[in-house]
Amino acid sequence: MAMTLRLTDEEAEALRMRAELEHRSMQDVARQAVREYIESHSRVDLLDRVLDEELPRYAEALERLGQ
């Protein structure tokens, strides 16, 4: 799926410099950044969901351990 990504001049220049430094295309660098963002936030979301679902089950035991 194709999309258009609008960057400020500063963002575009930073991306161009990063891509040049890594001998990669700007598109490759941007796509990797998107993948890393999604992966990172997916882990946080999963952890939050597990804690929300499982923590109440063990709340009493955790409270006792804290005493």
N, C-alpha and C positions, 0 to 999 in steps of 0.2 A: 504494500500500500504506500503510495506516495503522499508526501505532505510538504508544506512550505513552512519553514522555520524562520521567523523574523527576529533578527538580532540587532542590538544597537551597534553602532560603529565600533565601540570599544569591545563589545563582546565578540564581534566578528574578527577583529584584529587579534584578540587574545586567542581565539580558536585557531586562526591562521598560524600564529606563532607556535602554538602548541603542536599543531599538526606538522609544521615544518621541522620542529625540533625532534619529533618522533619519526620523521620520514613516512608519514601516513597522510591520508586525505582528511580534509576537514570533516567530511561525512563520516568516515570511520571513527574519528575521535568523538564526534557528537553522538553517534549511535552507541558507542561504548559507554559514554556518560549516562545516556538514558537507561541502558541495561543495568548499570551499577546503581542508579537511583531507584529503579523499580525493585531490584533484588534487596537492597538495603531496607527500603520501606516495607517490603513484603514481610521481612523477618520481624520487624517491629510490630506490625499489625498482627501477625500470628502470635507473637508473645503476649501482646495485650489481650487478644481473644482468649488464649489459654488461661491467663491469669484471671480474667473476668469470669470464666466458666468454672475453673477449678479452685480458686482461692476460697470462695464461700464454703465449699465442701470441707475444707480443712481449717476453717477459721477458729473453731474451738480448740483444736489441737495446737495450732500456732500460738494462740493466746496463752495456753497453759505452758508451752515451751518458753514463752517470753517472761513468765513469772519467776 
